[in-house]
Amino acid sequence: MMNLSIHVWRWAAIAIGGVTLAAGIAAPEAQTSRSAAAAQHYLYVASPGIRNYVEYGGLGVIVYDMAKGHTLVRRFATFDVVANQPPENVKGIAASAATNRLYVSTIKRVGAFDLVTGARIWIREYAGGADRLAISPDGRTIYLPTLEGPHWKAIDAATGDIIKEVVIGDGAHNTVYGGDGKRVYLASLRSRSLAIADPATHTVVGSVGPFSNSIRPFTINGKQTLCFVNVNDLLGFEVGDITSGKMLHRVEVSGYEKGPVKRHACPSHGVALTPDERELWLADGPNSKVHIFDATVMPPKQVATIGLRDQPGWITFSLDGRYGYPSTGEVIDVKSRKIVATLSDESGAAVQSEKVVEVVLAAGKAVDTGDQFGVGRVR
């Protein structure tokens, strides 16, 4: 196993003048700092795990170099071990290039960390718990669902202070911030409609649905005209028109049957658009598959299937659309649909996580970040 203390020290040097970078990361040429040539792409993976929790002294984030076969380059701690208590389940991850910060939520807490050094900026515990958070494009506002409770908290991302509560009713869970920062999409585990909030007023201003059952993971296109939702008891997904607020289509997976799942009690828990919005990828828990749909037609048409090493519960993509990341830890080349790498930790053990986000660094700063949700990026 690598010497983590040395490895972390080397990584921290990235912040000093933007000259020396982490082990495994090449220093950019002086004349091309911040250029595309100097940019380095990393996958940040929040992976608790009992072994990791005990061995490394707390919940942590593992960082992989996407350009070097997704090799592990460092780990940093997020939340400390609490004596005589099991590790808290990690619920969400978000990053902001505007503020150079990473945010991780557990069932109780949210922590803010420096994207480059991993230094803790603030950690707050919130009444009612926490779930899968989202951050505004300008990095100023977090929308944090309570742990399947009645509301979302609008939070000042700089301090963790609560700005306002947005009451939905019950089951607050998944959250997507629109790419223009003008709308936030709020999915309740106990609602068949997707709520839409205005972050300027922190009020609910619309909804999409009802769908056929309670909404689980979902995604939206870049223009914020369509949403694609998983719902309970469906091996497939449904499509909603955000503009009209109506459900448009129900799409069921062909050739595969529903069956028992290890987690989430939902056969399809994971749906994502490629950044170019040409394909939609769908998790199939019972069959340990990812199904691929042609999203250039409506309703999307099933065209391919990829087998995985375990039951997937989430999917997202790299910013450039080159790689797909199911929560089972495989790295899939989107064009060839082949598995090109698998995530592992310092000991070689398999890493699986539903909480991953891409971070692009150049000259000692974050210059771009992805999203834990596989959102479309065509605007």
N, C-alpha and C positions, 0 to 999 in steps of 0.2 A: 504493500500500500504506500502511496506517495506521502511525503512529509507535508501535511496540510498547513502547518504553521509557516513553513518556508513558502509554500505555494501561495498562501493568502498574502503574505508580505510582498511577494513579487507582483501580484495583481494590484495591490494598493498603490504601487508606484505609478500606475497609469494616471493618477490624479495629480502628480507633481509635474506641472508644466506641460503635460500632455506629450512628454518625450519618451519616457520608458513605459512600455506596456507589459501586460501580464505574461507569464511564462506561456509559451505556445501562441503568442500574439505578436505579429511583426510590427515594429515601429514604423509609422508612415513616413514617406519621404517628405522632407521639409517643404518642398515646393508644391506638394499635392495634398497637404493636410486638409481634411474635410472633403476631399474630392471622392468620387466614386471609387477610385483606385485605392484610396487609403481606408475606406470603410471596412470594418470587420463585423461579421454577423454572428450573433450568439443566440443560443436557445436557453432561456432561463426556465428551469423546471422546479416547481415546488413539490417536493416529495418527502412526506413525513416518514412513514415506515417505522416500526418499532425498533429495528436494529439501528437505523440511522439516528433515531431520536436518542437512544441510550449512548451510542458510541461517540456521537459528535456533540453531545451536550445541548441539544435542542432541535426544534424543527428547523429545516434548512432549505436553501435553494441551491441546486446543482446547475452549473453553467457548462454548456457544450459549444465547441467551435464548429459551426455549421460548414465552414469551408474545408475542414480537415477531417472529414468523415464522421462528424459529430462526436469527436473525442472530448472527454471530460477535461476541462482546464481549471476548474476551481469549485469550491463549495463555500458558502458563508451561512452562518447561523442567523435565524430570524427571531424566534421566540425561545426563551430559556426553558429548561426543564423545570416543571413544578413538582416539588417533592411529593412522593406517594400518590401521584396522579398519572394516568395514562396520557399519551400525547393527544393534543386536540386535533380533530379532523380539519385538514386544510380545505377551505371552501372556494377560494378564488385568488386570482392573480391579475394584476394590471400594471402597466408601465407608462411613463410619460417622458418623452424626449424633451418637452418644453421645460420641465423642471428637474430632469435627470433623476427621477425617483421611481422606485419599485414599490408596489403595495401588495401585501399578502393578507388575506382574511382567513381566520379560523372560525370555529363555531362560537367563539367568545370575543375575539380580539381582531384588531386591524393594526398592522405595522407598516411604517413608511421607512424605506431604506435608500441609501445612495446607490444608484445603478452601477457605478463604477467600483467604488470601494466596498460596498456592502455595509457601510456604517449605518447604525440605527439613528433615525431622525426623530421619530416618535412611535410609541405603542400605546394604543387606547383600548380599553374594554368598554363595551356598550351594552346597556340594558336591553334585554331581549335577544342578545346574541347577534351573530353576523352570518352572512351567506355570500353568494357570488357577486362581488362588487363590480362596478364599472367606473372609468374616469373620463372626464370631458377632454376633448381634443386639446384644449389650452392648458390642461393639467391643473386646473384650479378647483374643480368640484368632483367629489366622489358621490355616486349614488350607491348606498349600502342597504341591502335588504336585511331586515331582522331575520332571525333563524326561523323561517316559515311562520312568521308572525303577521301582524296586521298592517305594517307600514314599511316604507323605505325611509332612510335618513339621508338627507342631502348634507354632505360634510365638506368643510373647508379642508382641501387636501394639504394645505401648508401646515395646519396645526392639528387636525383631527377634530376640531370643534364642530358641533352640530349646528347647521344653519336652519333647517326646518325638517319636519316629518311629513311625508306624503302618504296619506292613509289610503290603502286599497281595500282591506277587509280581512284577509287571512291568507297564509301560505306564501308570503314573500320569498322569492327564490332567485331566479335568473334575471340578469340585467344587461342590456346593450345600450351604449351611448351612440347616437347617430353621428356619422362622420362629420357633419357640419356643426355639431354641438347644439342644435336647436330642438332636438327631441331625445327623450330617453324612453326605452321600451322595457316594460316591467311585466314579468311573467310570474303568476301565482300558481303554486301547485294545486290550488283548489278552485281554480277558475278556468272556464272554457274560453275566456276572452283575453287578449293581450292588451294591457293598458298602455297608454301613451301619455307621457308627462312633458310639460314645458319647463325646462330648467331655469327659464327667466323668472317664473313665478312659483315654481315648485308645486304645481297643481296638475291634476289629471285633466287632459283636454280631449281625449278620444280613446278609441279602442278598436280592435280588429277581432271579428268573430261574431257569434260563438263558433268554436270548432267542435268536433264531435266528442271530445273528452277534455280532461284537464291538461293544460299545456306543460310540457317538460322542456328540454333544451329547444332553442330556436335560433334562427339567424335572419338577417335582412340583407337586401341588396343595397348597392351604394347610393342609388337614387332615393332610397327609402320609400319605394312604391310597393314592394312585395315583402312578405315574411314567409318563412318556411318553418313549420313547427312540428316537433314530435308531440304526440299525445299518448296518454295511457292506453294500453292494450292494443296498440297499432304497431305492426312491423311495417314501417313506412313513414310517411309524413303527410302533412296537409299544407296547402298554400293559401295565404290570405292577401287580399288587396288592401294595403295600408291607406290608400287614398279614399276608397269607398267604405272601408271598414268591414267588408264582406269576405267570407270564406269562398274561395274559388274552386279548389280541387282537393280530392283525397287520392293519394297514391300509395298503393300497397305493393310490397316486394313480391315479385313473381318467382316461383320455383323454390321457395324456402318457407318453412313453417315456424310459427311461434313455439317457444318452449320455455323451460325454466331459466332464470337468469340469476347470477350471483349477487347483483346489486341493483339498486334503483327500482326494482319491480316494474320495469318498463322494457319491452323488447327492443325498441329503437330509442336509445338515449344518446343522442349525438347526431347533429345534422350541420353541414357546413357547405358554403359556396367557395369554389376556387376564387382567388382575387379577380380574375377576369370574367367571372360569373358564367363561364361556359359549361361548368360541371357542378353538380351537387353530389356530395358524398354523404352516405348514411350509415350509421352504426347498426349492426345486427348482433345483439348480445347473444341470443340463443345459439346462433350458428358460428360465432366467432369470425364474422366477416365484416368487410366494408363493401357496400354496394354503391356503384357509380351510376349517376343519371346524367343524361344530356339535358342541360338546363337552357339550351338555346331554343327549345320547343316547350310549349305549355299545353298540358302538364308535362313536366320532365319525364324523359323516357329512360328506362333501365337499360344499361349497355354493358356493364362489366361488374365483376366481383373479385375481391382480393381476400385471401385467407389470412388470418392473424393468429398469434400465439396464445391469445386469451380473449375473453369477452370484452369488446370495446364499450366504453361509456362516454366517449367524447371524441371530437375530431376538430383540428384546426390546421392552418396552412402557414407556410412562410410568406413573407410579404411579396416576394416575386412569383409566388405560385409554383415554385420548383418542387417543394417538398410538402407532403401531407403527413400529419402527425396524429394517428389514432392514440388514444390514451394507453394502449397496450405497450407502447414503447418502440414500435417499429418506425423507421423513417422510410417513407415511400416516395419514389421518384414519380411525380404526377404524370409526366409525359409517357414514360414507359410502363407505368403501373407496377413497377418492380420494387421489392423491398431492398434498399441499398445499405441500411445500417440498423442497428438496434441500440437503444440507450442502455447503458450499464453504469454502475457506480465504481468506486475506487477498488473494490474487491472483485469486480467482474459480475456482480449480481445484477439481474435484470431490474430496470427502473420502469415503473409505470406511473403515469400521472395524468389527471384531467386538467391540471393547472399549469399550462405552459404558455410562454410568450416570447417572441423574437425581439431582440434588442440590437440595434446597429450603432456601433461606436466608431468615432473618428476623432483624432487629436485629443483624446482624453475626455470626450463627452459623448453622451447619447445624441444621435442625430435623427433617429427614427425608431419607432416601436410598432410591433404588431398588436394583435388582440387575442385573448384566449378563445373568443368565439370566431368561427370561420365566416366572417362577414364579407360580403361583396365589396369591391373597391372601384367599380365603374360608376363615375358620376357624370 
